[in-house]
């Protein structure tokens, strides 16, 4: 097999590995739409009657127990209840709003007056951008392509050209 055919075969299997790596890398992103978005302002509304429901040990149906954010998001809490509420460092009197910038990637557990457990979880993660996606493709695809190329020569060895003397 000539040198150019070996190089072509190697490049073909390397490209196949990149395609396969791309597919494998993109599958998880399809299941993570909440972290593949740019930062935004997210409003959490405390509805009227929340304090009464919480006093009875009920979870207000419109309020989640935990929330997920990306770094750079801002959580805006609007209190439509008739009593004051608190979420971690935020004090929210009736009829007002307060905002919490989320600039650090970590899991928070804030003291909270509008859920029965009195603890509100906030998970802040780095947003996955195109650079992260390309890194995943390269870190998965290049080694896969190299392995495919090497194993192609094991499974289908290159034959030497026979020369007559």
C-alpha positions as CSV (number, residue, x, y, z in Angstrom):
1,X,0.0,0.0,0.0
2,X,1.5,3.3,-1.0
3,X,2.2,6.0,1.6
4,X,-0.5,8.3,0.2
5,X,-3.1,5.5,0.6
6,X,-2.0,5.0,4.2
7,X,-2.4,8.7,4.9
8,X,-5.8,8.8,3.2
9,X,-7.0,5.8,5.2
10,X,-5.7,7.3,8.4
11,X,-7.4,10.7,7.7
12,X,-10.7,8.9,6.7
13,X,-10.8,7.0,10.0
14,X,-9.8,10.1,11.9
15,X,-12.7,12.0,10.3
16,X,-15.0,9.1,11.2
17,X,-13.9,9.3,14.8
18,X,-14.6,13.1,14.9
19,X,-18.1,12.5,13.5
20,X,-18.7,9.8,16.0
21,X,-17.3,11.9,18.8
22,X,-19.5,14.8,17.7
23,X,-22.6,12.7,18.0
24,X,-21.6,11.3,21.4
25,X,-20.7,14.8,22.7
26,X,-23.9,16.4,21.5
27,X,-26.3,13.8,23.0
28,X,-25.9,15.1,26.6
29,X,-26.5,18.7,25.5
30,X,-29.9,17.7,24.2
31,X,-30.9,16.8,27.8
32,X,-29.4,20.0,29.3
33,X,-31.4,22.9,27.7
34,X,-31.5,24.8,31.0
35,X,-27.7,25.3,31.0
36,X,-27.1,25.8,27.3
37,X,-28.6,29.3,27.4
38,X,-27.2,32.7,28.0
39,X,-27.8,34.4,31.4
40,X,-31.1,36.0,32.0
41,X,-33.4,37.5,34.6
42,X,-35.7,34.9,36.1
43,X,-38.7,36.0,38.2
44,X,-40.1,34.0,41.0
45,X,-43.5,35.1,42.1
46,X,-44.7,34.5,45.7
47,X,-48.5,34.3,45.2
48,X,-51.2,35.6,47.6
49,X,-51.9,33.2,50.4
50,X,-48.5,31.6,50.4
51,X,-47.8,32.3,54.2
52,X,-51.2,30.6,55.1
53,X,-50.4,27.5,53.0
54,X,-46.8,27.3,54.4
55,X,-48.3,27.6,58.0
56,X,-50.5,24.6,57.2
57,X,-47.4,22.7,56.0
58,X,-48.4,22.8,52.3
59,X,-46.1,23.6,49.4
60,X,-47.6,26.4,47.3
61,X,-48.2,24.7,43.9
62,X,-46.7,27.6,41.9
63,X,-43.4,27.6,43.8
64,X,-40.6,25.1,43.1
65,X,-38.7,23.4,45.9
66,X,-35.4,24.0,44.1
67,X,-34.3,26.0,41.1
68,X,-31.4,25.7,38.6
69,X,-29.6,28.7,37.1
70,X,-26.5,29.5,35.0
71,X,-23.8,31.9,36.2
72,X,-24.8,35.5,35.4
73,X,-28.5,34.9,36.0
74,X,-30.4,37.2,38.3
75,X,-33.2,35.8,40.4
76,X,-36.0,38.4,40.9
77,X,-38.4,37.5,43.8
78,X,-41.7,39.3,43.6
79,X,-43.9,39.1,46.7
80,X,-47.6,39.2,46.0
81,X,-48.5,37.8,49.4
82,X,-49.8,40.0,52.3
83,X,-46.9,39.2,54.6
84,X,-43.1,39.8,54.3
85,X,-40.9,36.9,53.1
86,X,-37.2,36.1,53.1
87,X,-35.0,34.2,50.8
88,X,-31.4,34.1,52.1
89,X,-30.1,37.6,52.1
90,X,-33.3,39.0,50.4
91,X,-36.0,40.6,52.6
92,X,-39.2,41.1,50.5
93,X,-42.0,43.1,52.0
94,X,-45.6,42.7,50.6
95,X,-46.0,44.2,47.1
96,X,-42.3,44.6,46.4
97,X,-39.5,42.8,44.6
98,X,-35.9,42.0,45.4
99,X,-33.1,40.6,43.2
100,X,-30.2,38.3,43.7
101,X,-27.4,38.2,41.2
102,X,-26.0,34.7,40.8
103,X,-22.4,35.1,39.7
104,X,-20.7,32.1,41.3
105,X,-21.1,28.5,40.3
106,X,-22.2,26.5,43.4
107,X,-25.1,24.9,45.2
108,X,-26.9,27.2,47.6
109,X,-29.3,26.3,50.4
110,X,-31.0,29.5,51.5
111,X,-33.2,30.0,54.5
112,X,-36.6,30.6,53.1
113,X,-40.0,31.7,54.5
114,X,-42.2,30.7,51.5
115,X,-41.6,26.9,51.5
116,X,-42.7,24.5,54.3
117,X,-39.1,23.1,54.6
118,X,-37.8,26.6,55.3
119,X,-34.9,25.8,53.0
120,X,-34.7,26.8,49.3
121,X,-32.1,25.2,47.1
122,X,-30.5,27.1,44.2
123,X,-28.1,25.3,41.9
124,X,-25.9,27.7,39.9
125,X,-23.7,26.1,37.1
126,X,-21.5,27.5,34.4
127,X,-23.4,27.9,31.1
128,X,-22.3,25.6,28.4
129,X,-21.2,27.6,25.4
130,X,-19.9,26.7,22.0
131,X,-16.3,26.5,23.3
132,X,-17.4,23.9,25.8
133,X,-19.1,21.9,23.1
134,X,-16.1,22.1,20.7
135,X,-13.9,20.9,23.5
136,X,-16.1,17.9,24.1
137,X,-16.1,17.1,20.4
138,X,-12.3,17.3,20.2
139,X,-11.6,15.5,23.5
140,X,-13.9,12.7,22.4
141,X,-13.5,12.7,18.7
142,X,-9.7,12.9,18.2
143,X,-8.8,10.0,20.4
144,X,-11.7,8.0,18.9
145,X,-10.5,8.8,15.4
146,X,-6.9,7.8,16.3
147,X,-8.0,4.5,17.8
148,X,-10.2,3.8,14.7
149,X,-7.3,4.6,12.4
150,X,-4.8,2.4,14.3
151,X,-7.2,-0.5,14.6
152,X,-8.1,-0.2,10.9
153,X,-4.5,-1.2,10.2
154,X,-4.7,-4.1,12.7
155,X,-7.9,-5.4,11.1
156,X,-7.0,-4.7,7.5
157,X,-3.2,-4.7,7.4
158,X,-1.5,-2.6,4.6
159,X,0.0,-4.9,2.1
160,X,3.4,-4.3,0.8
161,X,3.9,-3.9,-2.9
162,X,5.5,-6.9,-4.4
163,X,8.5,-6.1,-6.5
164,X,9.9,-8.5,-9.1
165,X,13.6,-9.0,-9.4
